[in-house]
């Protein structure tokens, strides 16, 4: 029996379908991997007006997504748009969409919701800095890598616009329930329309309901443009006040009162963890907080988002108590540590050499050692201290660009310490 194909790709099974397209799981025989293929329906292709619009959206998706390389954006691998067929080939993301987490009986834990939304803010901030606004953020366009996880991929950039060239709306593009008031009014748009839409997604993840619901689109769009959105806690009383405030600011009707950039949105999500507004398992460090901790360090200032997520995946985050010996003089070791907060003392033969505080690192000589080196000094926590620990062998397996930024930053650290040591010697 012949294998059904789309282009060179072997169809395995159908994954889902919508009003305009069908998504298949397929096998790429050249790259030996599973892929997802979104194919425009035949009846849409044959419709003169709709066919023209959706062919353009498919071309947009392949063009925009193909130039976006971020760990939380679906990667486009191939596309074909002709009079007779239109499809895009992308990463297969097996966990399904966020839609199932918006059902009242299947809501995720608060900390998981924050992780998901935080990663979406970082991906959309990256797209913004590439000059791209998504314009159709909704649960169906945010995919989960695993059904129970918080690792996500944003998909469907077909409705996106390039903000450097275009700010106007394309009529008929976008999902009404998630549209910003500016989209409803068809006024010039920027990234703050995506901020509003993601705020609506967060509202739905927290409550299992949309903030505005109506029996027809005209009434719905009127409510979005004119009504005040309820707080999530009005529908679900246990929603923490901090999350109420985040949703409220993200979905302000007046665009000038909304979050003005993605960094503000991301920061408040991470702050919800740090202020213990959300109860999390003791000892665990949420990925949103890990990311913000690294991003705040001078050492990681030149690392891209993708490289920071890479560091997070290979690092250990921990908390040590006062008096803990983190590294011991004359013992072997290949780990490098960064202080998130707290204080540590560096001693040699019992003599105090240095006091390290937030943002500083130690053990960096291990990076340049061919084998596990011998520690030349001890490091002891003088307060309760949070640490990021990275082993040299894990760093050697990192991407070339990630390693390059590490080596460059470590050389800067070593140069600074040598300069300070020389100044001390000169003053003796």
Beta strands, then each sheet from edge to edge (+ up, - down):
strand 1: 5-6
strand 2: 9-17
strand 3: 21-28
strand 4: 33-40
strand 5: 76-81
strand 6: 86-91
strand 7: 132-133
strand 8: 142-144
strand 9: 152-154
strand 10: 161-162
strand 11: 316-320
strand 12: 325-327
strand 13: 332-333
strand 14: 335-341
strand 15: 344-348
strand 16: 351-356
strand 17: 361-362
strand 18: 373-374
strand 19: 378-381
strand 20: 385-391
sheet 1: 1+ 2- 3+ 4- 6+ 5-
sheet 2: 7+ 10-
sheet 3: 8+ 9-
sheet 4: 11+ 20- 14+ 17-
sheet 5: 12+ 19- 15+ 16-
sheet 6: 13+ 18-
end
